[in-house]
Amino acid sequence: MALRSSLFRILPLAAALASPAFADDTPAPAPGTMATATPPDTSDSPEVASLKSQLADLQDKLATALHSFSLLEDENARLKDESQSEALRAQVRQLRDEVAQLSVENASLRTRIALLEPMPGGSAVPARPSAPQQESH
């Protein structure tokens, strides 16, 4: 949050200092004419030199703030990925627990089925053990 508020304070200052009022006052050569190379005016007033220094400092601060902001965005994306992977790990744990429960239930059902089926090669269990068996001819 502090980074964002710093950016909002720096950006208007940088824009104001980079405005055309601080641009080189030399007019552009007319189209079709050759521009003569003139050495830049090195007799800047102390105020202009101070403003140029402030502009350079603000540009450095802006570059640093933007770099920090991009690093923070990268870190934020990494943390989101980690939280998503943590959620997926929790879901995997939940599914493993569910598979374990279903395996126990499956084993129980197989045991019940095995107890209800007649043994291979053995005689069939009568439906009602108390009733006399009738032999068919």
C-alpha positions in Angstrom: 0.0 0.0 0.0 2.9 2.4 0.8 4.5 1.6 -2.6 1.3 2.5 -4.4 0.9 5.8 -2.5 4.5 6.6 -3.2 4.0 5.9 -6.9 1.0 8.2 -7.0 3.0 11.0 -5.4 6.0 10.6 -7.7 4.2 10.2 -11.0 2.6 13.7 -11.1 6.0 15.3 -10.1 7.9 13.4 -12.8 5.2 14.3 -15.4 5.4 18.0 -14.4 9.2 18.0 -14.6 9.2 16.2 -17.9 6.7 18.6 -19.4 7.5 20.7 -22.5 8.3 23.7 -20.3 11.5 22.0 -19.3 12.3 20.8 -22.8 15.1 22.2 -24.8 14.1 25.7 -26.0 15.9 25.3 -29.3 13.4 25.4 -32.1 13.4 22.5 -34.6 15.0 23.3 -38.0 12.6 24.0 -40.8 11.8 21.1 -43.1 14.3 20.8 -45.9 17.0 22.8 -44.2 20.1 21.2 -42.6 20.4 21.6 -38.9 23.7 23.0 -37.8 25.3 21.4 -34.8 25.5 23.9 -32.0 26.9 23.0 -28.7 24.4 22.8 -25.9 24.0 25.7 -23.7 26.0 24.9 -20.6 25.2 28.1 -18.8 22.1 26.8 -17.0 20.9 28.8 -14.2 21.1 27.3 -10.7 17.3 26.9 -10.7 17.3 24.9 -14.0 20.2 22.8 -12.8 18.3 22.1 -9.6 15.2 21.1 -11.4 17.1 18.8 -13.7 18.7 17.2 -10.7 15.3 16.8 -9.1 14.0 15.3 -12.4 16.9 12.8 -12.5 16.3 11.8 -8.9 12.6 11.4 -9.4 13.2 9.3 -12.5 15.6 7.1 -10.5 13.0 6.8 -7.8 10.3 6.0 -10.3 12.4 3.3 -11.9 13.2 1.8 -8.5 9.5 1.9 -7.5 8.4 0.3 -10.8 11.1 -2.4 -10.4 10.0 -3.1 -6.8 6.4 -3.2 -8.0 7.1 -5.8 -10.6 9.0 -7.8 -8.0 6.1 -7.6 -5.7 3.7 -8.7 -8.5 5.9 -11.7 -9.2 6.0 -12.6 -5.5 2.2 -12.2 -5.3 1.7 -14.6 -8.3 4.1 -17.1 -6.7 2.2 -17.0 -3.4 -1.1 -17.4 -5.2 0.3 -20.5 -7.0 1.5 -21.8 -3.6 -1.9 -21.3 -2.0 -3.6 -23.1 -5.0 -1.1 -26.0 -4.7 -1.9 -26.1 -0.9 -5.6 -26.4 -1.7 -4.9 -29.2 -4.2 -2.8 -31.0 -1.6 -5.7 -30.8 0.9 -8.0 -32.1 -1.8 -5.6 -35.0 -2.5 -5.5 -35.9 1.3 -9.3 -35.8 1.4 -9.6 -38.1 -1.6 -7.0 -40.5 -0.1 -9.1 -40.7 3.0 -12.2 -41.4 1.0 -10.4 -44.1 -1.0 -9.3 -45.7 2.3 -12.9 -45.7 3.6 -14.2 -47.1 0.3 -11.6 -49.9 0.4 -12.7 -50.9 3.9 -16.3 -50.9 2.8 -15.4 -52.9 -0.3 -13.6 -55.5 1.8 -16.6 -55.7 4.1 -19.0 -56.2 1.2 -16.8 -58.9 -0.3 -16.7 -60.7 3.0 -20.5 -60.6 3.3 -20.9 -61.9 -0.3 -18.4 -64.7 0.3 -20.4 -65.8 3.4 -23.7 -65.8 1.5 -22.5 -67.9 -1.5 -22.3 -71.7 -1.3 -18.8 -73.1 -1.2 -17.5 -74.4 -4.5 -18.0 -78.2 -4.7 -20.0 -78.3 -1.5 -23.6 -79.1 -1.0 -26.1 -76.3 -1.1 -27.3 -75.0 2.2 -31.0 -75.6 2.6 -33.2 -72.5 2.6 -34.8 -73.5 5.9 -32.6 -75.9 8.0 -35.6 -76.9 10.2 -37.7 -78.2 7.2 -37.1 -81.8 6.1 -35.4 -82.2 2.8 -37.4 -83.8 0.0 -35.6 -85.9 -2.5 -36.6 -85.6 -6.1 -36.7 -88.8 -8.3 
